[in-house]
Amino acid sequence: MAAATEVGIEQERIILNSWMVYFQEKANVCFFIGLVIAGSWGAFYFHLVRDRVEGDWYADWVVRNPLFLWGRTWLEVSVLGWISSVAFGSVPEWVAAFRIMFTLQFHHVVAGMVGRKDEDDAIE
């Protein structure tokens, strides 16, 4: 460790890790702002197309008011968004990866093998 300190590598490592923490903090803030914008866009878009929505949406006082709809959408995305991300994003990806690794069988045929008998047929 003393040799690394003499060369200055340890100091570079500290600076690199400091930058990574800085970028991670900024990414978290950007993620939060993205959630707020997504909720805002959903409420705004609903009120743009509300004439084409079936059912009695006007009976719900939250949906009737764009500000309350934005608040409810933001709250739902903030509180329950990670559950839906796991259920509809991570889990299907992991299931697909495990299926590819363990259960799927690929029959590989190249152009030079077309028309040749299988090894089982050649033995008989």
LUMVOKE-671877 format. One record per residue: residue in three letters; x, y, z of N, C-alpha, C in turn. Coordinates in steps of 0.02 Angstrom, whole numbers, plus 50000, padded with zeros to 5 digits. Example, Ala and Ser with C-alpha at 12.3 -4.5 7.8 and 13.67 -1.06 7.14 Angstrom:
ALA506604971650390506154977550390506604983550390
SER506424988850354506844994750357506455000250394
This chain:
MET500414994150000500005000050000500435006350000
ALA501015005750031501465011550034501715013349964
ALA501825008349922502065009649854501515013249814
ALA500895011349824500345014549789500265021849811
THR500385023149875500345030049900500905034349871
GLU501495031449865502055035249837501945037149765
VAL501645032649726501515034049656500915038649646
GLY500455038749694499865042949689499255039249665
ILE499295032649659498725028749635498145029049685
GLU498305028949749497785028949800497375035449795
GLN497685040949783497335047349777496885047349716
GLU497115044549660496695044149600496085039849612
ARG496155034449650495595030049665495075033649707
ILE495295037649755494835041449797494445046449754
ILE494785049849709494455054749666493955051249620
LEU494145045549592493685041849548493065039749586
ASN493145037049646492565034949685492135040949705
SER492445046649718492065052649735491635054849676
TRP491905054449616491525056149556490945051349546
MET491055044949560490515040049552489945041449601
VAL490105043149662489595044949711489215051149688
TYR489575056049662489255062149637488775060549581
PHE488985056549532488545054849476487955050649498
GLN488055046349546487495042249571486975046649606
GLU487195051449645486725056049678486335059949627
LYS486675062449575486325066249522485845061749483
ALA486025055549472485585050849436484945049549477
ASN485015049049543484425048049586483955054049582
VAL484235060049581483815066049575483465066149507
CYS483825064349455483535064149388482985058849384
PHE483075053249417482565047949418481935050449452
PHE482005054049507481435056749543481065061949500
ILE481435066249467481135071249422480775067749365
GLY481055062349340480735058449287480065055549310
LEU480035053249373479405050749400478875056249403
VAL479085062149425478615067749428478375069649359
ILE478825069849311478625071549243478165066249213
ALA478305059849226477875054549201477175055049229
GLY477105056449294476445057349323476095063449295
SER476465068849284476165074849256475925073549185
TRP476325070149146476145068749077475525064249073
GLY475485059349117474905054949118474265058649133
ALA474275062949183473685066849200473495071749144
PHE473995074949116473875079649061473585076049000
TYR473865070348984473645066548925472935063848935
PHE472765061748996472085059449009471585065048996
HIS471735071049017471275076549007471255078848934
LEU471745077148895471715078448823471225073748789
VAL471195067548810470775062448777470165060548818
ARG469975064448867469425062548911468765061848876
ASP468665065148819468045064448782467965057548751
ARG468515054048741468505047448711468535041748761
VAL468545043348825468595038348878467895035648891
GLU467845028948893467205025748908467105025348983
GLY466485025249003466335024749075466215031649105
ASP466025031649168465865037849202466465040149242
TRP466955043049209467555045449243467415051849282
TYR466885055349264466725061649296466475060649368
ALA466225054649383465985053149450466555052849501
ASP467155051449479467735051149524468025058249531
TRP467995060949590468215067949600468965068849590
VAL469345063549600470075064149589470225064649514
VAL469885060649475470015060649403469745066949371
ARG469225069649399468915075749371469385081749374
ASN469785082249425470245087849434470945085849411
PRO471245089549363471915087649338472455087849392
LEU472405092549439472905093049491472875087049538
PHE472285084949558472215079149601472415072749564
LEU472245072349500472445066549460473195066049455
TRP473525071749445474255071849444474535069449510
GLY474265071849566474505069849632474415062449644
ARG473835059849625473715052649635474165048449591
THR474245050549529474685046849484475405046949509
TRP475635052749531476315053349557476395048949619
LEU475905049049664475945044949724475955037549708
GLU475535035449661475515028349642476175026249610
VAL476445030349566477075028649533477645028549584
SER477645033249630478185033549680478165027749729
VAL477555025949751477495020749802477495013749772
LEU477115012849718477025006149690477405004949625
GLY477755010049600478105009349536478645004149537
TRP479005003549593479554998649596479274991549594
ILE478674990549623478374983849621478214981849549
SER477924986549512477754984949442478394984249400
SER478914987949416479544987249380479844980249391
VAL479794977849452480044971149466479604965849433
ALA478944966649440478474961649415478474961349338
PHE478504967049305478454967149233479104968349197
GLY479644969649233480284970949202480814965849221
SER480984965449285481524961249308481354953849306
VAL480774952049332480594944949336480554941749267
PRO480204944749217480204941549151480894941049119
GLU481324945949133482004945549106482384939749137
TRP482334938849202482674933349235482384926649214
VAL481734926149206481424919949183481684918149113
ALA481704923149070481964921949002482694919749003
ALA483094922849046483804920949050483884913849075
PHE483504911949127483554905149152483294900049101
ARG482764901849064482514897249013483034896248958
ILE483374901548939483884900948887484464896648913
MET484654897748976485234894149002485094886749016
PHE484484885049038484374878349063483864874049024
THR483384877048992482854872848964482814872748888
LEU483004878148855482924878348783483464874248749
GLN483264870448699483724866548659483734869548588
PHE484314870648563484374873248495484634867848449
HIS484294866748394484524862048344484904866048292
HIS485544864948289485984868948246486094865348180
VAL485894868648126485994865848059486354871148018
VAL486914869347988487274873947945487164871947873
ALA487324876247828487184875047757487524868747731
GLY488124867147755488484861247732488164854747755
MET487734854947806487424848947833486754847347801
VAL486484852047763485824851047734485884845347683
GLY485444840547688485444834847643485834828947667
ARG486264829847717486634824347746486194820547795
LYS486324814147801485954810247850486234811747919
ASP485794811047968486004811848037486484806148055
GLU486854807048109487324801848131486964795448149
ASP486364795948177485984790048194485774786148131
ASP485584789748079485394786348017486004783347983
ALA486584786447990487184783947956487424777447989
ILE487304776448053487524770448088487104764548067
GLU486474765448055486034759848038486174756947972
